[in-house]
Amino acid sequence: MFSLRFRIAKWVMNHRGLSAAVFALVTLFFGIGLKDVKLDTIFSDLLPRDEPYVQVFKDHPNFGNPLTFTLMLQRKDGDIYNAETLSKVWNLTRDIDLAPGVDHDQILSISTEKARYAEATPFGIDMRPLMGDSVPTSPEEIADFKTRVEKSPNARTFLISADQSATLINATFIESRLDYAEAFKYVQGLVVAARDEHHNVYLAGQPALTGWVFTYKQEMFKIFAITLTALVVALALYMRNVVGIVTPIVTSIVAAIWGFGLTGWIKSPIEPLLMVVPLLLVARSFSHCVQFTERYYEIYAHLKDRKQAAEITM
């Protein structure tokens, strides 16, 4: 194995032009793939496929979905049973139904038809929506609506807080149509617009967390740029020669082209939260190349022959 490594190194040094041409062609090939590199989150790819709970989720997608935005509307100075707050619930529910990629059948609030109460009639049990085709506005309509809520344990337990000062609005999105950045921008706009002196609106859910990541994407790139600049400065202070500085930089750039180019060729989007991995790999390539360059100069100091020093180092 030792002699094989030497033969490979000797062949490369004796055919430097050919080796450089092959290296350049491979880099060019991966460089073409850079145009298809995409930062995106594919939620299903983050789940362990052999996990029983995940398999049940995939087999029965209509029974719950983690791709859900949850809005909480809170009245600051009382309960939700007033015309202003109920009107906000009504408008938020209908506005979020216009969000890009939303599943129109998976929107739930006290103003949707899915929120129902049970009422006994001479003909049996009748299930009716809590809120009809309009928002309760008069004191009598609001009192009637409150009575209906009391007849709906599910709404009272899962949609309205115990002190009756807050209510939830849930909107589930279709994974194949969900653009996290676009959907989050739209829903966050609704949240900001709905806040006033009497109401707080809060946003939660897995898509919201990922949306915040996309919101701060530019800041993330700035942090990476500062980190890479610090690496180069540290390298310059340590090596103090042109070759020792340029070689690790070129090596790391080529490694980045190969890695990102491969993801572009196989059409695999890069998860933003995993962008720290390429940064760590670049740091490792810096480290390896610095060691390689140092070893080259050590051997060259003894042999005074660049070709042979490079061959032995390799």
Order of alpha helices (4+ residues) and beta strands (2+ residues): alpha-alpha-alpha-beta-alpha-beta-beta-beta-alpha-beta-alpha-beta-alpha-alpha-alpha-alpha-alpha
